[in-house]
Amino acid sequence: MQPDYQSVNPANVDVSIQNRVLRNTYMLLGITMIPTILGALIGTHMDFTWAMGSRWLFPLVFLGGAWGLMFAIQATRNSSMSVVLLLALTGFMGWALGPILQYALHLSNGIEIITLAAGGTSIIFLSLATIASTTKRDFSFMGKFLFVGLILVFVAMLANIFFQIPAFSLAISGVAVLLFSGYILYDVSRIVHGGETNYVMATLKLYLDIYNLFVHLLNILMAVLGNRR
């Protein structure tokens, strides 16, 4: 999931503004991890049997809540309310991790796998963000390719809700890890080169990159390394 991008002419953006947006984005991104962790702790202790009777119920609740909050953030992007809504979204997204974290914790090495997924996500993000921040190369050329890939992955995920094929799920996650790694390069590069001047929207985009990267990396690690009790 990625919100629409605002068109900004990089030539009209001062370097000091770009640096401030990047600094504020990283600071707010760190803050969003707090409601995410709190939401995840709540989600891991909740009973999700209400969603087990239908393959579509939980995905619909998740997509409805996430898209609704993202639309509200987009609409209030130039006010302080957007920060409040962003923190609400990240708390909701953390709660939505409940089912997959519960599944992971039922594995004998579940805690190690979650830690490995979180650590791998952090390493990938820091490495790619550093590349995008320090190189002079503009990665905006990746935008159309990544968007097409995003649509294909989303359609495949919806299809697999119906088919429930484990190998297909693993293949989707493999592609998604590459896709959202590319989005990290793209989104950080847009900030550095003046393509995004609103730090709340920049934070939202990077948060979604990291969130989806973690979920799909966790799915791969559970399939490859998971040991059932």
Secondary structure, DSSP 8 states (H G I E B T S, - for coil): ---------GGGS-HHHHHHHHHHHHHHHHHHHHHHHHHHHHHHTS--GGGTT-TTHHHHHHHHHHHHHHHHHHHTTTSTHHHHHHHHHHHHHHHHTHHHHHHHHTBTTHHHHHHHHHHHHHHHHHHHHHHHHHSS--GGGGHHHHHHHHHHHHHHHHHHHHH--HHHHHHHHHHHHHHHHHHHHHHHHHHHTTS---HHHHHHHHHHHHHHHHHHHHHHHHHHH--B-
